[in-house]
């Protein structure tokens, strides 16, 4: 993404962005404890963190894959990466190159997608409360 020798963005990366001026935020990992997985909380929390941390950033980059320390076979790694790619795409990440996904911070779409994920999570919470009322 960065041409270190020239001190500028690689042309492909620059071409993929609406406004390629600013910093790059790298999302190294998002880890949820197993009981919290599968509820839609990962994209909501990651999206909120990205929104707060990405001020003045051109994009956010991540490489979806298992980050919880488990030993995985190559097939399991590919399966985890594909599943997490779909999760991150739900908040605006798009495949870029070599397994890296990027989220363009200058687009409205990621903000709209995050709002949708937040509403889905709130609806799940409301349904749970309704179901568990005495």
HUBEL-V201312 format. One record per pair of residues at least 12 apart in sequence whose ideal C-beta (glycine too) atoms are under 7 Angstrom apart, sorted by the first residue. I is the first residue (numbers start at 0). J is the second residue. D is the distance in Angstrom with one decimal. If there is no record, write none. Layout:
BEGIN
i=I j=J d=D
i=I j=J d=D
END
This chain:
BEGIN
i=0 j=12 d=4.3
i=0 j=23 d=6.7
i=0 j=60 d=6.6
i=11 j=96 d=6.8
i=15 j=95 d=6.3
i=15 j=101 d=6.5
i=16 j=57 d=5.9
i=16 j=58 d=5.9
i=16 j=103 d=5.3
i=17 j=103 d=5.5
i=17 j=105 d=4.5
i=17 j=106 d=5.8
i=18 j=105 d=4.4
i=19 j=57 d=5.5
i=20 j=57 d=6.1
i=21 j=55 d=5.3
i=21 j=56 d=5.2
i=21 j=57 d=3.7
i=22 j=55 d=5.9
i=22 j=56 d=4.8
i=22 j=57 d=6.6
i=23 j=56 d=6.4
i=23 j=57 d=6.3
i=23 j=58 d=5.9
i=23 j=60 d=6.1
i=24 j=49 d=7.0
i=24 j=52 d=5.8
i=24 j=53 d=5.0
i=24 j=56 d=4.6
i=24 j=59 d=4.5
i=25 j=60 d=5.3
i=26 j=45 d=6.8
i=26 j=49 d=6.9
i=26 j=59 d=5.7
i=26 j=61 d=4.1
i=28 j=66 d=3.6
i=29 j=41 d=5.8
i=29 j=45 d=4.8
i=30 j=66 d=5.4
i=30 j=67 d=5.5
i=38 j=123 d=6.5
i=39 j=116 d=6.3
i=39 j=119 d=5.5
i=39 j=120 d=4.9
i=39 j=123 d=6.5
i=40 j=120 d=6.4
i=41 j=86 d=6.1
i=42 j=86 d=5.8
i=42 j=89 d=5.3
i=42 j=90 d=4.7
i=42 j=116 d=4.8
i=43 j=116 d=5.2
i=43 j=117 d=5.6
i=43 j=120 d=5.0
i=45 j=90 d=6.8
i=46 j=90 d=4.5
i=46 j=113 d=3.9
i=46 j=116 d=6.3
i=49 j=102 d=6.9
i=50 j=113 d=6.7
i=53 j=104 d=5.0
i=56 j=104 d=4.9
i=57 j=104 d=6.2
i=58 j=101 d=4.8
i=58 j=102 d=6.1
i=58 j=103 d=5.5
i=58 j=104 d=5.7
i=59 j=101 d=6.8
i=59 j=102 d=4.3
i=59 j=104 d=6.6
i=60 j=99 d=5.7
i=60 j=101 d=5.2
i=61 j=87 d=6.3
i=61 j=92 d=6.5
i=61 j=100 d=5.5
i=62 j=98 d=5.2
i=62 j=99 d=5.2
i=63 j=80 d=5.0
i=63 j=83 d=3.6
i=63 j=84 d=4.7
i=63 j=87 d=5.7
i=63 j=100 d=6.3
i=64 j=76 d=6.3
i=64 j=79 d=5.9
i=64 j=80 d=4.7
i=64 j=83 d=6.5
i=65 j=79 d=4.2
i=80 j=98 d=6.6
i=84 j=100 d=6.5
i=87 j=100 d=5.7
i=89 j=112 d=6.3
i=89 j=116 d=6.1
i=90 j=109 d=6.1
i=90 j=112 d=5.1
i=90 j=113 d=5.4
i=90 j=116 d=6.0
i=91 j=108 d=5.5
i=91 j=109 d=3.0
i=91 j=112 d=4.9
END
